[in-house]
Amino acid sequence: MSNDADVEILSELFKGSKEARLDDFASGNGAIDVIDVLYGQAVEVAKEMEWLVPTRAEFEEQYGQEIAKLRRHE
């Protein structure tokens, strides 16, 4: 993912996936990896929309950027 359109798609994938109902994914001991859940949802959406599927590293980088943006606006 190297062009602006790809970055925008990745941003949209993050925004769509961050509204996850994490309770639905909690294991018996309550321990979940939020990034795993969000990344899994982003992959599903990308496939449904026929977009390039981001790598885990790309998703984590975008996740960090989006969280930083949210914190600046709080």
ROVO-176010 format. One line per 10 residues: number of its first residue (from 1); their letters; for each residue x, y, z of C-alpha. Coordinates in steps of 0.001 Angstrom, whole numbers, plus 500000, padded with zeros to 6 digits. Layout:
BEGIN
NUM) a) X,Y,Z ~ ... .
! end
This chain:
BEGIN
1) msndadveil) 500000,500000,500000 ~ 501890,502975,498823 ~ 499583,505592,497353 ~ 497143,508012,498960 ~ 494114,505953,497905 ~ 495540,502925,499699 ~ 496165,504973,502844 ~ 492581,506289,502721 ~ 491219,502752,502352 ~ 493308,501599,505291 .
11) selfkgskea) 492002,504514,507329 ~ 488419,503588,506448 ~ 489077,499959,507359 ~ 490335,501088,510736 ~ 487365,503363,511327 ~ 484923,500619,510416 ~ 486639,497990,512506 ~ 487199,500083,515636 ~ 483485,499885,516405 ~ 483896,496205,517165 .
21) rlddfasgng) 481725,494621,519759 ~ 484706,493270,521636 ~ 482508,491463,524155 ~ 481494,489125,521331 ~ 485121,488059,520977 ~ 486114,487702,524611 ~ 487476,484327,525525 ~ 486459,482453,528635 ~ 489161,484140,530678 ~ 488297,487575,529304 .
31) aidvidvlyg) 491713,488052,527728 ~ 491532,489289,524133 ~ 493936,491016,521796 ~ 492033,494058,520571 ~ 494376,494531,517615 ~ 493733,490932,516523 ~ 489984,491500,516589 ~ 490175,494813,514755 ~ 492619,493486,512175 ~ 490430,490461,511544 .
41) qavevakeme) 487446,492720,510925 ~ 489487,494963,508625 ~ 490549,491937,506584 ~ 486932,490792,506262 ~ 485803,494240,505100 ~ 488684,494538,502647 ~ 487773,491200,501097 ~ 484077,492094,500892 ~ 484895,495433,499253 ~ 487498,493807,496986 .
51) wlvptraefe) 490230,496069,498350 ~ 493822,495060,498951 ~ 494118,493391,502323 ~ 496526,495339,504534 ~ 499352,493544,506250 ~ 499204,493308,510008 ~ 502119,495777,510209 ~ 500311,498299,507969 ~ 497173,497971,510066 ~ 499063,498419,513328 .
61) eqygqeiakl) 500801,501525,511956 ~ 497464,503013,510890 ~ 495946,502046,514236 ~ 498660,504017,516014 ~ 498094,507032,513771 ~ 494328,506973,514230 ~ 494620,506630,518017 ~ 497041,509581,518060 ~ 494518,511666,516071 ~ 491722,510748,518481 .
71) rrhe) 493834,511671,521500 ~ 494696,515062,519991 ~ 490986,515812,519581 ~ 490024,514839,523117 .
! end
